[in-house]
C-alpha cells in the first residue's frame, strides 16, 4: 500500500465519466448473486446500483463486494470483468490483491498468539525475531501493530546496486522465504522516530510482526495464518499472491494511463511483504473473516476490543489506528476498517461492531477510492440515507 487512505478525506477527481459495458447483475459463477436462495430485495438493488455508479465513475474493469448484517453474509456479487482480454466476468469468488487489507489478518494472528500467552505484545520484538538487529531503542510488537514502532515505510531509489536500495514498491524479486526476504529491505536502516512517540505508517513493520509470529508460534507465518485464521473462518481460497503459481479465479490487474485509458498494471512481486500487503482473497472469504470476528470464533471479545482500540503515543495523544485496524465511524456509529492499494488493486474492509455489520469492496484497478463505495454500502446496510459514492 502506498499510503493509508482516509475515506473521509480522500477525493478522486475525474474529468468525466468513462462508461463501461458491465454486468449489472452480481455473480458468483456468471449468474445471479450469492443469495440465489432468496429473492432480490430493495436493499440488494440499492447495493447493485451503488456498485454500478462507482464503476461508471471510476472505470474500474471489475469490482466484487459483500455485505454482512447481523453477523451473516446477506449479499455478495461480482461486477464487470476480472480479465478484459479474455472477457472473464468478475464474481464473488474472484481473487484480488488485498494490499494493506492484509494487515488486519496479520493483526488477528498476532492477537491469537497473545491470547494464548505465546506472544508478549510488550516484549522487545527481538525476543521472537532474533534476525532483526537491536536498535537504539527497543521495539514491541504492540508498537509495530499500531505503526508506532519507528520502522520506515517504503524507500524509493533508482540505485539497484543492492537489495536495500531496490525500488521496493515495484519489487520484482521473488522470495521463497517471505519474512527473511522482507527483512533484508529495512532491517539495517535507522528508525525514523523513537518507538511510541510518533505514528509512522509502515508496511515493512508488519513484516517484522510476521517474524514475531514465526518466533512465537514455531511455524512459518503463512502456515500459522492458514491454520489459525483461514481454517476456522472458512476462508478456503485466501492465499499468498504468488506471481509464478497458477491460481484459479485470480483477476488481472489494471491501471489508467495519463489519458485515462485502461491498461495493464505494472509488475509486482509481493512475496517480500505478505504480512502487510501480499495476500489474495475474495469478498466471500473476507466476509467470512468479518463473521468469524463478530461471532468470536477467532478471538475472545476482550482481545478483539484491544485490537480495535485507538493506540496512543507516549504523550497520551490518540491515533486513528488500533492494532492492524483503522478506527473511525460511519454516520457517528463506531467502525473499524482498513484500505489497501497497490499495483492493479484497490480494496477496503469495514466492520461496525455494535451493529454486527461488515462490508468488503475489492476492485482490480489501482488508485480508485474503494473506501467511498464501502461507506456507501455500509450506509445502505445500516438503513441510512445514501449519497453517491464518488463525487
KANORRA-V274336 format. One line per field, one symbol per residue. burial: I if it has 16 or more other C-alpha atoms within 10 Angstrom, else O. A space follows every 10 residues. Layout:
BEGIN
burial->???
END
This chain:
BEGIN
burial->IIOOIOIOOO OOOOOOOOOO OIIOIIIIII OIIIIOOOOO OOOIOIIIOI IIIIIIIIII IIIIIIIIIO IIIIIIIIII IIIIOOOIII IIIIIIIIII IIIIIIIIII IIIIIOOOII IOOIIIOIIO OIOOOOOOII IIIIIIIIII IIIIOOOOOO OOOIOIIIIO OIOIIOOIII IIIOIIIOOO IOIIIIIIII IIIIIIIIII IIIIIIIOOI IIOIIIOOII OOIIIOIIII IIOOOOOOII IIIIIIOOOO OIOOIOOIII IIIIIIIIII IIIIIIIIII IIIIIOOIIO OOIIOOIIII IIIOOOOOII IIIIIIIIII OOOOIIIIII IIIIIIIIII IIIOIIIIII IIIIIIIIII IIIIIIIIII IIOOOOOOII O
END
